[in-house]
Amino acid sequence: MHRFLNWCCKLEYNPDTGRRLKCYKKASALNADWKYFRIYYTWVTKHEMSEEMREAVHTGMRYLVDKHSLDKQPRENVSVYIEDMVPFNKTILQIREK
């Protein structure tokens, strides 16, 4: 699994269409893909992954995060106030009226 993710991190262009791909920039995106793969694996095989396999993939993913210098910092949560939402809601309501 981590070898496939390494290949995905190296890709810059889609081999079929030649379009530029969105690359992994955050470690959390890599972890999300791992989570979805683990769920899919359980659905297909009808049993959980072994502990050894899980640990091997986690070790490989930690290596990939360091190798490709993925950002590990969580996104800053910006607080939103009611005063900020008033112009936004007015715009949405005006668009819906048209």
Gaussian input, Z-matrix of N, CA and C with variables (Angstrom, degrees):
# hf/3-21g

backbone

0 1
 N
 C     1     B1
 C     2     B2     1     A1
 N     3     B3     2     A2     1     D1
 C     4     B4     3     A3     2     D2
 C     5     B5     4     A4     3     D3
 N     6     B6     5     A5     4     D4
 C     7     B7     6     A6     5     D5
 C     8     B8     7     A7     6     D6
 N     9     B9     8     A8     7     D7
 C    10    B10     9     A9     8     D8
 C    11    B11    10    A10     9     D9
 N    12    B12    11    A11    10    D10
 C    13    B13    12    A12    11    D11
 C    14    B14    13    A13    12    D12
 N    15    B15    14    A14    13    D13
 C    16    B16    15    A15    14    D14
 C    17    B17    16    A16    15    D15
 N    18    B18    17    A17    16    D16
 C    19    B19    18    A18    17    D17
 C    20    B20    19    A19    18    D18
 N    21    B21    20    A20    19    D19
 C    22    B22    21    A21    20    D20
 C    23    B23    22    A22    21    D21
 N    24    B24    23    A23    22    D22
 C    25    B25    24    A24    23    D23
 C    26    B26    25    A25    24    D24
 N    27    B27    26    A26    25    D25
 C    28    B28    27    A27    26    D26
 C    29    B29    28    A28    27    D27
 N    30    B30    29    A29    28    D28
 C    31    B31    30    A30    29    D29
 C    32    B32    31    A31    30    D30
 N    33    B33    32    A32    31    D31
 C    34    B34    33    A33    32    D32
 C    35    B35    34    A34    33    D33
 N    36    B36    35    A35    34    D34
 C    37    B37    36    A36    35    D35
 C    38    B38    37    A37    36    D36
 N    39    B39    38    A38    37    D37
 C    40    B40    39    A39    38    D38
 C    41    B41    40    A40    39    D39
 N    42    B42    41    A41    40    D40
 C    43    B43    42    A42    41    D41
 C    44    B44    43    A43    42    D42
 N    45    B45    44    A44    43    D43
 C    46    B46    45    A45    44    D44
 C    47    B47    46    A46    45    D45
 N    48    B48    47    A47    46    D46
 C    49    B49    48    A48    47    D47
 C    50    B50    49    A49    48    D48
 N    51    B51    50    A50    49    D49
 C    52    B52    51    A51    50    D50
 C    53    B53    52    A52    51    D51
 N    54    B54    53    A53    52    D52
 C    55    B55    54    A54    53    D53
 C    56    B56    55    A55    54    D54
 N    57    B57    56    A56    55    D55
 C    58    B58    57    A57    56    D56
 C    59    B59    58    A58    57    D57
 N    60    B60    59    A59    58    D58
 C    61    B61    60    A60    59    D59
 C    62    B62    61    A61    60    D60
 N    63    B63    62    A62    61    D61
 C    64    B64    63    A63    62    D62
 C    65    B65    64    A64    63    D63
 N    66    B66    65    A65    64    D64
 C    67    B67    66    A66    65    D65
 C    68    B68    67    A67    66    D66
 N    69    B69    68    A68    67    D67
 C    70    B70    69    A69    68    D68
 C    71    B71    70    A70    69    D69
 N    72    B72    71    A71    70    D70
 C    73    B73    72    A72    71    D71
 C    74    B74    73    A73    72    D72
 N    75    B75    74    A74    73    D73
 C    76    B76    75    A75    74    D74
 C    77    B77    76    A76    75    D75
 N    78    B78    77    A77    76    D76
 C    79    B79    78    A78    77    D77
 C    80    B80    79    A79    78    D78
 N    81    B81    80    A80    79    D79
 C    82    B82    81    A81    80    D80
 C    83    B83    82    A82    81    D81
 N    84    B84    83    A83    82    D82
 C    85    B85    84    A84    83    D83
 C    86    B86    85    A85    84    D84
 N    87    B87    86    A86    85    D85
 C    88    B88    87    A87    86    D86
 C    89    B89    88    A88    87    D87
 N    90    B90    89    A89    88    D88
 C    91    B91    90    A90    89    D89
 C    92    B92    91    A91    90    D90
 N    93    B93    92    A92    91    D91
 C    94    B94    93    A93    92    D92
 C    95    B95    94    A94    93    D93
 N    96    B96    95    A95    94    D94
 C    97    B97    96    A96    95    D95
 C    98    B98    97    A97    96    D96
 N    99    B99    98    A98    97    D97
 C   100   B100    99    A99    98    D98
 C   101   B101   100   A100    99    D99
 N   102   B102   101   A101   100   D100
 C   103   B103   102   A102   101   D101
 C   104   B104   103   A103   102   D102
 N   105   B105   104   A104   103   D103
 C   106   B106   105   A105   104   D104
 C   107   B107   106   A106   105   D105
 N   108   B108   107   A107   106   D106
 C   109   B109   108   A108   107   D107
 C   110   B110   109   A109   108   D108
 N   111   B111   110   A110   109   D109
 C   112   B112   111   A111   110   D110
 C   113   B113   112   A112   111   D111
 N   114   B114   113   A113   112   D112
 C   115   B115   114   A114   113   D113
 C   116   B116   115   A115   114   D114
 N   117   B117   116   A116   115   D115
 C   118   B118   117   A117   116   D116
 C   119   B119   118   A118   117   D117
 N   120   B120   119   A119   118   D118
 C   121   B121   120   A120   119   D119
 C   122   B122   121   A121   120   D120
 N   123   B123   122   A122   121   D121
 C   124   B124   123   A123   122   D122
 C   125   B125   124   A124   123   D123
 N   126   B126   125   A125   124   D124
 C   127   B127   126   A126   125   D125
 C   128   B128   127   A127   126   D126
 N   129   B129   128   A128   127   D127
 C   130   B130   129   A129   128   D128
 C   131   B131   130   A130   129   D129
 N   132   B132   131   A131   130   D130
 C   133   B133   132   A132   131   D131
 C   134   B134   133   A133   132   D132
 N   135   B135   134   A134   133   D133
 C   136   B136   135   A135   134   D134
 C   137   B137   136   A136   135   D135
 N   138   B138   137   A137   136   D136
 C   139   B139   138   A138   137   D137
 C   140   B140   139   A139   138   D138
 N   141   B141   140   A140   139   D139
 C   142   B142   141   A141   140   D140
 C   143   B143   142   A142   141   D141
 N   144   B144   143   A143   142   D142
 C   145   B145   144   A144   143   D143
 C   146   B146   145   A145   144   D144
 N   147   B147   146   A146   145   D145
 C   148   B148   147   A147   146   D146
 C   149   B149   148   A148   147   D147
 N   150   B150   149   A149   148   D148
 C   151   B151   150   A150   149   D149
 C   152   B152   151   A151   150   D150
 N   153   B153   152   A152   151   D151
 C   154   B154   153   A153   152   D152
 C   155   B155   154   A154   153   D153
 N   156   B156   155   A155   154   D154
 C   157   B157   156   A156   155   D155
 C   158   B158   157   A157   156   D156
 N   159   B159   158   A158   157   D157
 C   160   B160   159   A159   158   D158
 C   161   B161   160   A160   159   D159
 N   162   B162   161   A161   160   D160
 C   163   B163   162   A162   161   D161
 C   164   B164   163   A163   162   D162
 N   165   B165   164   A164   163   D163
 C   166   B166   165   A165   164   D164
 C   167   B167   166   A166   165   D165
 N   168   B168   167   A167   166   D166
 C   169   B169   168   A168   167   D167
 C   170   B170   169   A169   168   D168
 N   171   B171   170   A170   169   D169
 C   172   B172   171   A171   170   D170
 C   173   B173   172   A172   171   D171
 N   174   B174   173   A173   172   D172
 C   175   B175   174   A174   173   D173
 C   176   B176   175   A175   174   D174
 N   177   B177   176   A176   175   D175
 C   178   B178   177   A177   176   D176
 C   179   B179   178   A178   177   D177
 N   180   B180   179   A179   178   D178
 C   181   B181   180   A180   179   D179
 C   182   B182   181   A181   180   D180
 N   183   B183   182   A182   181   D181
 C   184   B184   183   A183   182   D182
 C   185   B185   184   A184   183   D183
 N   186   B186   185   A185   184   D184
 C   187   B187   186   A186   185   D185
 C   188   B188   187   A187   186   D186
 N   189   B189   188   A188   187   D187
 C   190   B190   189   A189   188   D188
 C   191   B191   190   A190   189   D189
 N   192   B192   191   A191   190   D190
 C   193   B193   192   A192   191   D191
 C   194   B194   193   A193   192   D192
 N   195   B195   194   A194   193   D193
 C   196   B196   195   A195   194   D194
 C   197   B197   196   A196   195   D195
 N   198   B198   197   A197   196   D196
 C   199   B199   198   A198   197   D197
 C   200   B200   199   A199   198   D198
 N   201   B201   200   A200   199   D199
 C   202   B202   201   A201   200   D200
 C   203   B203   202   A202   201   D201
 N   204   B204   203   A203   202   D202
 C   205   B205   204   A204   203   D203
 C   206   B206   205   A205   204   D204
 N   207   B207   206   A206   205   D205
 C   208   B208   207   A207   206   D206
 C   209   B209   208   A208   207   D207
 N   210   B210   209   A209   208   D208
 C   211   B211   210   A210   209   D209
 C   212   B212   211   A211   210   D210
 N   213   B213   212   A212   211   D211
 C   214   B214   213   A213   212   D212
 C   215   B215   214   A214   213   D213
 N   216   B216   215   A215   214   D214
 C   217   B217   216   A216   215   D215
 C   218   B218   217   A217   216   D216
 N   219   B219   218   A218   217   D217
 C   220   B220   219   A219   218   D218
 C   221   B221   220   A220   219   D219
 N   222   B222   221   A221   220   D220
 C   223   B223   222   A222   221   D221
 C   224   B224   223   A223   222   D222
 N   225   B225   224   A224   223   D223
 C   226   B226   225   A225   224   D224
 C   227   B227   226   A226   225   D225
 N   228   B228   227   A227   226   D226
 C   229   B229   228   A228   227   D227
 C   230   B230   229   A229   228   D228
 N   231   B231   230   A230   229   D229
 C   232   B232   231   A231   230   D230
 C   233   B233   232   A232   231   D231
 N   234   B234   233   A233   232   D232
 C   235   B235   234   A234   233   D233
 C   236   B236   235   A235   234   D234
 N   237   B237   236   A236   235   D235
 C   238   B238   237   A237   236   D236
 C   239   B239   238   A238   237   D237
 N   240   B240   239   A239   238   D238
 C   241   B241   240   A240   239   D239
 C   242   B242   241   A241   240   D240
 N   243   B243   242   A242   241   D241
 C   244   B244   243   A243   242   D242
 C   245   B245   244   A244   243   D243
 N   246   B246   245   A245   244   D244
 C   247   B247   246   A246   245   D245
 C   248   B248   247   A247   246   D246
 N   249   B249   248   A248   247   D247
 C   250   B250   249   A249   248   D248
 C   251   B251   250   A250   249   D249
 N   252   B252   251   A251   250   D250
 C   253   B253   252   A252   251   D251
 C   254   B254   253   A253   252   D252
 N   255   B255   254   A254   253   D253
 C   256   B256   255   A255   254   D254
 C   257   B257   256   A256   255   D255
 N   258   B258   257   A257   256   D256
 C   259   B259   258   A258   257   D257
 C   260   B260   259   A259   258   D258
 N   261   B261   260   A260   259   D259
 C   262   B262   261   A261   260   D260
 C   263   B263   262   A262   261   D261
 N   264   B264   263   A263   262   D262
 C   265   B265   264   A264   263   D263
 C   266   B266   265   A265   264   D264
 N   267   B267   266   A266   265   D265
 C   268   B268   267   A267   266   D266
 C   269   B269   268   A268   267   D267
 N   270   B270   269   A269   268   D268
 C   271   B271   270   A270   269   D269
 C   272   B272   271   A271   270   D270
 N   273   B273   272   A272   271   D271
 C   274   B274   273   A273   272   D272
 C   275   B275   274   A274   273   D273
 N   276   B276   275   A275   274   D274
 C   277   B277   276   A276   275   D275
 C   278   B278   277   A277   276   D276
 N   279   B279   278   A278   277   D277
 C   280   B280   279   A279   278   D278
 C   281   B281   280   A280   279   D279
 N   282   B282   281   A281   280   D280
 C   283   B283   282   A282   281   D281
 C   284   B284   283   A283   282   D282
 N   285   B285   284   A284   283   D283
 C   286   B286   285   A285   284   D284
 C   287   B287   286   A286   285   D285
 N   288   B288   287   A287   286   D286
 C   289   B289   288   A288   287   D287
 C   290   B290   289   A289   288   D288
 N   291   B291   290   A290   289   D289
 C   292   B292   291   A291   290   D290
 C   293   B293   292   A292   291   D291

   B1=1.4585
   B2=1.5213
   B3=1.3455
   B4=1.4648
   B5=1.5221
   B6=1.3270
   B7=1.4719
   B8=1.5261
   B9=1.3210
   B10=1.4614
   B11=1.5250
   B12=1.3406
   B13=1.4629
   B14=1.5268
   B15=1.3328
   B16=1.4628
   B17=1.5265
   B18=1.3246
   B19=1.4580
   B20=1.5245
   B21=1.3379
   B22=1.4692
   B23=1.5262
   B24=1.3344
   B25=1.4669
   B26=1.5228
   B27=1.3271
   B28=1.4657
   B29=1.5258
   B30=1.3366
   B31=1.4632
   B32=1.5184
   B33=1.3120
   B34=1.4566
   B35=1.5192
   B36=1.3324
   B37=1.4543
   B38=1.5241
   B39=1.3218
   B40=1.4543
   B41=1.5250
   B42=1.3344
   B43=1.4633
   B44=1.5302
   B45=1.3319
   B46=1.4631
   B47=1.5222
   B48=1.3325
   B49=1.4650
   B50=1.5212
   B51=1.3234
   B52=1.4534
   B53=1.5167
   B54=1.3379
   B55=1.4697
   B56=1.5148
   B57=1.3239
   B58=1.4624
   B59=1.5212
   B60=1.3279
   B61=1.4548
   B62=1.5186
   B63=1.3299
   B64=1.4595
   B65=1.5209
   B66=1.2884
   B67=1.4622
   B68=1.5171
   B69=1.3276
   B70=1.4594
   B71=1.5198
   B72=1.3314
   B73=1.4595
   B74=1.5198
   B75=1.3306
   B76=1.4625
   B77=1.5212
   B78=1.3207
   B79=1.4593
   B80=1.5222
   B81=1.3186
   B82=1.4656
   B83=1.5329
   B84=1.3288
   B85=1.4636
   B86=1.5232
   B87=1.3129
   B88=1.4642
   B89=1.5264
   B90=1.3242
   B91=1.4624
   B92=1.5233
   B93=1.3200
   B94=1.4643
   B95=1.5257
   B96=1.3300
   B97=1.4594
   B98=1.5239
   B99=1.3241
   B100=1.4576
   B101=1.5294
   B102=1.3279
   B103=1.4607
   B104=1.5279
   B105=1.3333
   B106=1.4607
   B107=1.5265
   B108=1.3299
   B109=1.4609
   B110=1.5223
   B111=1.3279
   B112=1.4670
   B113=1.5298
   B114=1.3281
   B115=1.4641
   B116=1.5297
   B117=1.3271
   B118=1.4619
   B119=1.5258
   B120=1.3277
   B121=1.4676
   B122=1.5282
   B123=1.3241
   B124=1.4642
   B125=1.5226
   B126=1.3179
   B127=1.4561
   B128=1.5284
   B129=1.3332
   B130=1.4602
   B131=1.5241
   B132=1.3270
   B133=1.4667
   B134=1.5218
   B135=1.3121
   B136=1.4649
   B137=1.5274
   B138=1.3296
   B139=1.4687
   B140=1.5210
   B141=1.3267
   B142=1.4691
   B143=1.5286
   B144=1.3145
   B145=1.4548
   B146=1.5211
   B147=1.3130
   B148=1.4656
   B149=1.5277
   B150=1.3117
   B151=1.4671
   B152=1.5310
   B153=1.3356
   B154=1.4733
   B155=1.5285
   B156=1.3310
   B157=1.4659
   B158=1.5283
   B159=1.3239
   B160=1.4650
   B161=1.5202
   B162=1.3308
   B163=1.4671
   B164=1.5240
   B165=1.3391
   B166=1.4687
   B167=1.5306
   B168=1.3173
   B169=1.4667
   B170=1.5237
   B171=1.3419
   B172=1.4686
   B173=1.5266
   B174=1.3256
   B175=1.4653
   B176=1.5234
   B177=1.3302
   B178=1.4585
   B179=1.5151
   B180=1.3265
   B181=1.4688
   B182=1.5234
   B183=1.3312
   B184=1.4733
   B185=1.5264
   B186=1.3297
   B187=1.4619
   B188=1.5328
   B189=1.3403
   B190=1.4666
   B191=1.5249
   B192=1.3296
   B193=1.4674
   B194=1.5208
   B195=1.3248
   B196=1.4663
   B197=1.5252
   B198=1.3247
   B199=1.4671
   B200=1.5278
   B201=1.3249
   B202=1.4657
   B203=1.5250
   B204=1.3197
   B205=1.4729
   B206=1.5312
   B207=1.3132
   B208=1.4612
   B209=1.5187
   B210=1.3154
   B211=1.4590
   B212=1.5245
   B213=1.3261
   B214=1.4672
   B215=1.5235
   B216=1.3212
   B217=1.4569
   B218=1.5274
   B219=1.3313
   B220=1.4691
   B221=1.5256
   B222=1.3112
   B223=1.4581
   B224=1.5227
   B225=1.3217
   B226=1.4566
   B227=1.5251
   B228=1.3137
   B229=1.4626
   B230=1.5226
   B231=1.3135
   B232=1.4557
   B233=1.5206
   B234=1.3146
   B235=1.4621
   B236=1.5252
   B237=1.3269
   B238=1.4595
   B239=1.5221
   B240=1.3231
   B241=1.4562
   B242=1.5233
   B243=1.3207
   B244=1.4636
   B245=1.5266
   B246=1.3230
   B247=1.4654
   B248=1.5291
   B249=1.3193
   B250=1.4620
   B251=1.5271
   B252=1.3173
   B253=1.4558
   B254=1.5289
   B255=1.3261
   B256=1.4688
   B257=1.5315
   B258=1.3400
   B259=1.4735
   B260=1.5300
   B261=1.3029
   B262=1.4601
   B263=1.5297
   B264=1.3264
   B265=1.4655
   B266=1.5234
   B267=1.3342
   B268=1.4662
   B269=1.5226
   B270=1.3079
   B271=1.4632
   B272=1.5222
   B273=1.3087
   B274=1.4653
   B275=1.5237
   B276=1.3205
   B277=1.4622
   B278=1.5242
   B279=1.3359
   B280=1.4618
   B281=1.5217
   B282=1.3077
   B283=1.4676
   B284=1.5240
   B285=1.3262
   B286=1.4687
   B287=1.5243
   B288=1.3386
   B289=1.4606
   B290=1.5156
   B291=1.3173
   B292=1.4673
   B293=1.4613
   A1=110.89
   A2=117.17
   A3=118.18
   A4=110.91
   A5=118.09
   A6=119.80
   A7=110.51
   A8=116.66
   A9=120.31
   A10=110.58
   A11=117.01
   A12=120.22
   A13=111.04
   A14=117.77
   A15=121.08
   A16=109.59
   A17=117.13
   A18=121.33
   A19=109.94
   A20=117.04
   A21=120.93
   A22=111.15
   A23=117.05
   A24=120.38
   A25=111.38
   A26=117.05
   A27=120.90
   A28=112.37
   A29=117.26
   A30=120.41
   A31=111.03
   A32=115.58
   A33=120.67
   A34=110.91
   A35=116.49
   A36=121.22
   A37=109.40
   A38=116.10
   A39=121.40
   A40=108.25
   A41=118.74
   A42=119.95
   A43=113.00
   A44=117.78
   A45=120.57
   A46=112.64
   A47=116.91
   A48=119.70
   A49=113.74
   A50=117.66
   A51=120.46
   A52=113.63
   A53=117.45
   A54=120.72
   A55=110.41
   A56=114.70
   A57=120.69
   A58=109.16
   A59=116.54
   A60=122.10
   A61=111.17
   A62=115.18
   A63=120.02
   A64=106.70
   A65=117.50
   A66=120.99
   A67=109.76
   A68=115.36
   A69=120.28
   A70=108.05
   A71=116.65
   A72=120.74
   A73=111.21
   A74=116.54
   A75=121.46
   A76=109.80
   A77=115.19
   A78=120.63
   A79=110.17
   A80=117.48
   A81=120.43
   A82=111.28
   A83=118.27
   A84=120.90
   A85=110.30
   A86=115.92
   A87=120.93
   A88=110.05
   A89=116.80
   A90=121.03
   A91=111.39
   A92=117.63
   A93=120.71
   A94=110.42
   A95=117.09
   A96=119.78
   A97=111.02
   A98=117.04
   A99=120.99
   A100=110.04
   A101=116.51
   A102=120.61
   A103=110.33
   A104=117.27
   A105=120.64
   A106=111.19
   A107=117.18
   A108=119.98
   A109=110.62
   A110=117.47
   A111=121.49
   A112=110.38
   A113=116.92
   A114=120.90
   A115=110.33
   A116=116.86
   A117=120.99
   A118=110.70
   A119=116.92
   A120=121.67
   A121=110.35
   A122=116.80
   A123=121.20
   A124=110.67
   A125=117.22
   A126=121.56
   A127=111.24
   A128=117.85
   A129=121.72
   A130=111.46
   A131=117.11
   A132=120.28
   A133=113.30
   A134=118.03
   A135=124.05
   A136=113.53
   A137=117.22
   A138=120.54
   A139=109.26
   A140=114.68
   A141=121.22
   A142=110.91
   A143=115.38
   A144=121.67
   A145=110.07
   A146=116.43
   A147=119.09
   A148=109.72
   A149=115.50
   A150=121.13
   A151=111.05
   A152=117.18
   A153=120.62
   A154=110.98
   A155=115.32
   A156=119.28
   A157=110.39
   A158=116.78
   A159=121.00
   A160=111.25
   A161=116.07
   A162=120.51
   A163=111.12
   A164=117.24
   A165=120.51
   A166=110.91
   A167=116.75
   A168=119.94
   A169=110.28
   A170=117.75
   A171=120.51
   A172=111.22
   A173=116.84
   A174=120.42
   A175=110.38
   A176=116.69
   A177=120.98
   A178=112.48
   A179=116.92
   A180=119.78
   A181=111.44
   A182=117.10
   A183=119.31
   A184=110.29
   A185=116.29
   A186=121.12
   A187=110.28
   A188=117.10
   A189=120.67
   A190=112.04
   A191=116.73
   A192=120.39
   A193=109.79
   A194=116.94
   A195=120.29
   A196=111.58
   A197=117.28
   A198=121.58
   A199=111.92
   A200=117.00
   A201=121.15
   A202=112.47
   A203=117.58
   A204=124.05
   A205=111.94
   A206=115.82
   A207=120.27
   A208=109.67
   A209=115.88
   A210=122.42
   A211=109.76
   A212=116.48
   A213=121.76
   A214=112.27
   A215=117.64
   A216=120.97
   A217=110.53
   A218=117.25
   A219=118.65
   A220=110.64
   A221=114.79
   A222=120.50
   A223=109.41
   A224=116.21
   A225=120.77
   A226=109.29
   A227=116.21
   A228=121.02
   A229=109.00
   A230=116.01
   A231=121.71
   A232=107.88
   A233=116.23
   A234=119.27
   A235=110.12
   A236=115.32
   A237=122.04
   A238=107.62
   A239=115.93
   A240=121.43
   A241=110.01
   A242=115.60
   A243=121.59
   A244=110.54
   A245=116.64
   A246=120.15
   A247=111.07
   A248=117.24
   A249=120.82
   A250=111.73
   A251=117.16
   A252=121.28
   A253=113.24
   A254=118.68
   A255=121.54
   A256=111.48
   A257=120.66
   A258=118.72
   A259=112.23
   A260=116.67
   A261=121.26
   A262=110.38
   A263=117.02
   A264=121.16
   A265=111.71
   A266=117.97
   A267=120.52
   A268=110.21
   A269=116.70
   A270=121.04
   A271=110.62
   A272=117.01
   A273=120.47
   A274=110.76
   A275=117.39
   A276=120.41
   A277=111.81
   A278=117.65
   A279=120.73
   A280=110.59
   A281=116.99
   A282=120.44
   A283=110.04
   A284=117.27
   A285=120.59
   A286=112.19
   A287=117.94
   A288=120.69
   A289=111.64
   A290=118.05
   A291=121.51
   A292=109.59
   D1=-46.14
   D2=-178.08
   D3=-68.66
   D4=-24.53
   D5=175.54
   D6=-69.34
   D7=-39.02
   D8=176.23
   D9=-64.08
   D10=-43.28
   D11=179.12
   D12=-66.13
   D13=-33.30
   D14=174.97
   D15=-62.97
   D16=-42.99
   D17=177.77
   D18=-62.08
   D19=-41.19
   D20=178.46
   D21=-63.72
   D22=-37.68
   D23=179.60
   D24=-67.81
   D25=-30.73
   D26=-179.00
   D27=-77.89
   D28=-26.28
   D29=-176.65
   D30=-64.63
   D31=134.88
   D32=174.03
   D33=-116.08
   D34=-29.71
   D35=-178.41
   D36=-130.31
   D37=145.21
   D38=176.82
   D39=-68.48
   D40=126.01
   D41=-178.23
   D42=-63.37
   D43=-29.05
   D44=-177.05
   D45=-82.35
   D46=-44.85
   D47=-173.45
   D48=-103.84
   D49=-17.92
   D50=-178.28
   D51=79.44
   D52=5.78
   D53=179.99
   D54=-79.42
   D55=148.73
   D56=177.43
   D57=-70.35
   D58=135.89
   D59=-177.84
   D60=-97.54
   D61=153.05
   D62=170.74
   D63=-76.09
   D64=121.65
   D65=-178.76
   D66=-89.14
   D67=164.26
   D68=173.50
   D69=-69.54
   D70=127.50
   D71=176.98
   D72=-117.09
   D73=-21.87
   D74=-177.02
   D75=-122.11
   D76=145.07
   D77=176.37
   D78=-66.15
   D79=-29.36
   D80=-179.31
   D81=-66.02
   D82=-31.01
   D83=177.16
   D84=-67.36
   D85=-39.13
   D86=176.77
   D87=-64.41
   D88=-42.18
   D89=178.66
   D90=-65.62
   D91=-36.11
   D92=178.55
   D93=-65.83
   D94=-42.72
   D95=177.59
   D96=-63.38
   D97=-37.38
   D98=176.75
   D99=-62.77
   D100=-42.27
   D101=-179.62
   D102=-61.79
   D103=-45.99
   D104=-179.72
   D105=-65.53
   D106=-37.95
   D107=177.98
   D108=-65.08
   D109=-41.12
   D110=-179.34
   D111=-62.82
   D112=-41.48
   D113=177.58
   D114=-64.97
   D115=-42.79
   D116=178.96
   D117=-64.03
   D118=-42.17
   D119=178.91
   D120=-59.98
   D121=-43.73
   D122=179.17
   D123=-64.82
   D124=-38.91
   D125=179.91
   D126=-66.38
   D127=-41.06
   D128=-177.09
   D129=-75.17
   D130=-46.67
   D131=-174.44
   D132=-87.51
   D133=-12.89
   D134=179.90
   D135=66.33
   D136=17.73
   D137=172.58
   D138=-151.06
   D139=158.24
   D140=-178.18
   D141=-69.42
   D142=159.74
   D143=174.55
   D144=-70.50
   D145=148.41
   D146=178.14
   D147=-70.69
   D148=156.07
   D149=-178.86
   D150=-62.57
   D151=-38.02
   D152=179.74
   D153=-64.40
   D154=-42.89
   D155=-179.63
   D156=-66.13
   D157=-42.38
   D158=178.56
   D159=-60.45
   D160=-44.71
   D161=-179.24
   D162=-66.40
   D163=-38.00
   D164=178.44
   D165=-63.88
   D166=-41.12
   D167=179.74
   D168=-67.93
   D169=-41.51
   D170=178.57
   D171=-62.34
   D172=-40.84
   D173=177.56
   D174=-62.92
   D175=-44.52
   D176=178.40
   D177=-63.52
   D178=-37.49
   D179=179.68
   D180=-69.51
   D181=-38.40
   D182=176.04
   D183=-61.65
   D184=-38.48
   D185=177.25
   D186=-63.95
   D187=-42.20
   D188=-179.65
   D189=-65.34
   D190=-37.64
   D191=178.92
   D192=-61.53
   D193=-42.67
   D194=178.64
   D195=-72.40
   D196=-41.44
   D197=-176.64
   D198=-63.35
   D199=-42.56
   D200=-176.60
   D201=-97.68
   D202=8.34
   D203=177.41
   D204=51.40
   D205=51.05
   D206=178.83
   D207=-76.26
   D208=145.95
   D209=-177.69
   D210=-73.49
   D211=128.18
   D212=-178.56
   D213=-102.76
   D214=-6.29
   D215=-176.57
   D216=-76.21
   D217=134.87
   D218=176.15
   D219=-70.62
   D220=155.82
   D221=-179.90
   D222=-69.54
   D223=142.94
   D224=179.30
   D225=-74.31
   D226=130.66
   D227=177.03
   D228=-87.01
   D229=115.31
   D230=-179.68
   D231=-93.78
   D232=129.04
   D233=-179.72
   D234=-76.37
   D235=143.58
   D236=179.97
   D237=-115.80
   D238=130.70
   D239=-179.41
   D240=-105.62
   D241=160.08
   D242=-179.45
   D243=-59.16
   D244=-38.53
   D245=-179.15
   D246=-61.73
   D247=-30.71
   D248=178.84
   D249=-74.91
   D250=-26.48
   D251=-175.40
   D252=-82.92
   D253=-21.55
   D254=-176.17
   D255=-60.11
   D256=-52.60
   D257=179.20
   D258=-64.28
   D259=-34.26
   D260=178.87
   D261=-63.23
   D262=-47.37
   D263=179.71
   D264=-66.22
   D265=-35.95
   D266=177.17
   D267=-62.08
   D268=-42.39
   D269=179.19
   D270=-62.44
   D271=-44.81
   D272=-179.77
   D273=-63.27
   D274=-42.91
   D275=-179.90
   D276=-66.14
   D277=-36.32
   D278=178.06
   D279=-66.48
   D280=-38.18
   D281=179.56
   D282=-66.88
   D283=-39.58
   D284=-179.60
   D285=-68.31
   D286=-30.68
   D287=-179.47
   D288=-69.01
   D289=-28.74
   D290=-178.27
   D291=-74.94

